[in-house]
Amino acid sequence: MLKPCEIKLPTNLKHLTAMYLTVSKIINNIWVEYTCYCEGINSIPQTTLIFPIIFNELDFYESLLARISAHLPEDIMNELKHEEDFWHWYTCDV
């Protein structure tokens, strides 16, 4: 299984910033899917295996995001975090 520390990070600041935004968006999408799934179920799922899968996926991407942010300058990180605060809020179509 691939580990976040095995992924080669770009050395170019522009590409590293783009990677940060991409991974952050992936994390956001996982949370949206998870939330919509949980809001849409009316009974206990037949399998609870979905939850470890989702949270392992989140852990992977959050660890990768932490690695990326450790390589970005503070001013860029402040700007990215400010932008993340105002990302789209999703609603579930359940």
N, C-alpha and C positions, 0 to 999 in steps of 0.2 A: 504494500500500500504506500502511495506517495505521501511524503511528509512535507509540511510547509517549508522546512529548512532545506529541502532538496531542490526547491525551485530557484532557478537562477534569476536574480533581479537585474534589471537594466542598470547600466552605469550612467546613462544620459538622464539628466534631471527631468526633462520633458516627458520621456517615456516612463520614468518612475512615477511621476505625478499621474499620468494617464492610467498606469497600472493600479495606483491607489484608488482612483475614482472608479475604475472597473470593478475591483474587488469589493469596494464599499457598496456599490450598486448591487452586486451579487448577494451580499449579506442582507441588504434591505429587501431584496426580492424573496429570499428564503423566509425572512420574518413575515412578510406579507402572505406568502403561501401558507405558512404554518398557522398564522392567525385566522386566515379565511377558512382553512380546514377545520380548526377547532371551533370556530363560530358556527360552522355548518353542520357539525355532527349533533345528532339528537340522542345518541346512546353511546355507550362505551364501544370503541372500535373492536373489531374481532381480533385484531392483532395490535399489540402495543409496540411491536418492533419498529414501527415508523418513527417513534419518538427518539430512540437512540441514533437512528440514521440521520434524522434532521439535526440533532444536536452535535453529532460528530462532524457533520458538514459545516455547521456554524463554527465549531471550534477550529476546524482546518482554516477556513477563510479569515477568521478573526486573528489567528496566529500569523497568517501570511500578512494581513494588514498591519499588524504590529511590527513585523520585520521591515515592511516597506516604510512605515512612518519613522522608524529609527534612522533611516538613511536620508530623510528629507529635512531641509533646513526648517528652523522654527517658524520663520515668517510664512513659508509655504504651508506648513501644517496648520497654522492659525487661520489662514485663508480657507483651506480645505474644510476644517472643522466648522467654520462659520457657514460655508456653503452647505454642508451636510445638515446643519440645523434648519435649513429652509427647503430641504428637498420635499418633493411631492408627498402628500399624505394620501394613502390609498384607501379605497373602500372596497369591501368584498361584495361581489355580485352573487350572493347566495340567496 
